[in-house]
Amino acid sequence: MATQAMDMVRVADAAPKVAPYNPGEPLKRDWRTAWSALRRLMANGDDTVQVFRIMRALNADASQRGFRKLITTREGGRLAYERVELAERFSDRAWLDALPEGTVGAAYRSFLDRTGFSAKGLADISMNDYDPDAIVHDHPYTWFGRRERDMHDIWHTLTGYTAEEHLGELCLVAFSYAQTGGLGWAAIGGMGALKSLKMTRGTDVLKAVLEGYRHGKRAKWLSAEDYVALLAEPLDQARRRLNIAEPVLYRKAQAMLAAKGVQAI
């Protein structure tokens, strides 16, 4: 699966820029574009630009549904009213450095230092196919879409699925599909799991991906969390509160892949 090594990597193919659209209307599913992007992603699991193409091609009204669900939750109205831009908040290194050891934010800080990734880098990749002048930023649905994009690496931190390997990304996309209902996540997870059967001659990766989906179903809906407050919460306490289970089958698949010296896809 794609890692955020794409902070430094760009795709070779030059896709046409995405035309302006009304963010109040669901995007139509574009199966041809999705299939083309899936093939490229399966050929190069580090090509994160293809992930965003798949999301745009298949997720349709996922952001609209997510936003409408958000404002029905206890804190969702306040979060929607404040419209914090998480990429900007997560890029505030002074704020991150002030978070105590043992917190979600400290674990995220270590994640950034270990990987060299950044919230801004992921945000830039997501805009790869867009004409900057054609983007409608000031709409609740596009804000919610940015919010879900920017939560991705925090979900790596919360779930324990590392971003430095394809297996961790595959498990997190399955978790994300369970949380968001975005069909793009399901397509990536499904294709990656099927490819792993051929590459590994075993089912450990498939079982780990299915475990990720089950964990996403059982967990509290993470899109309604106040992420500024969450990052100050002790990591173990946050996992218990959010009902995020230990990724047992994921670790088993990790060990199998390490022993065979292969990637999941």
Steps between C-alpha positions, in 0.01 A plus 500: 500500500602859457714659766553870551842463351307695240610811689804452276362296207271609219329287236644488152168515315352844452128480568273780379406746771172431675228736379313724745188347649229587748613345832137496612430223248637145530771408253398238245691175521760470224584130473742542209714752686483288815617187318786685331614648831467164679722334241763769545478473878537121492809545279648759737370486855671829586305704244271694734365723222314196367331456839342844473393428141327183619331690782366765261387234254313277745411677824207692348303652792721369785600851614142627483375205706785539745435869554128446552578228754755724673250775576264251663762407761537670838811703412464493123316828468775682686772332291320593178449856621867545597626330181854445624737413215677194636789513251589845633462392861705184452773705330546717812819341630515718811155376601594137430826532694311629804283186524610270785663162447252215490230701324354440155676817386838381628456173309403699190805722549721189510323373188587822313862490617537132409345521155574854385132533406294813555137606504577768243671247275192280490278802438719607206484151347120501521492813283730355233231478231325829576532844351546705821272774365215254445476356852196594711656520847220677685237231520413276797535183293845587366610595854382160622687328216821680598438404861473129412814523288694662784389243758669217309837506674337543842308181424834330431607610847179390671466163329865393502499439124833644390524718190848384404381173350231401253336261748436779750339712232285211377369436850431868556307538174279210611454672837423825314238333280323371810510848653406712198319276252715644220505243220848611394645361822327167438638480146858559614477258792333232292744521210799508732379199696440302180845587367654387829356149452713459188808669643509321835331168415308534825203669663665685789480840327136444401415408860680812629307722256170346608603556861556867416146522364355334811696733727372799305143378540536451875682825571327824588441726199832685485383773263305661783802534730644836602854437376656793681378352828570142391868564438539612864340176628715207621532254211398187693202681650392626157515152352284362781250785477473467124478119516801447271612140537850353487592405140595138575464358148678802357807426712486134398495603132786744564713219636414276204594768247825575681589131500432473126662834419204620292254788501125448532449640147 
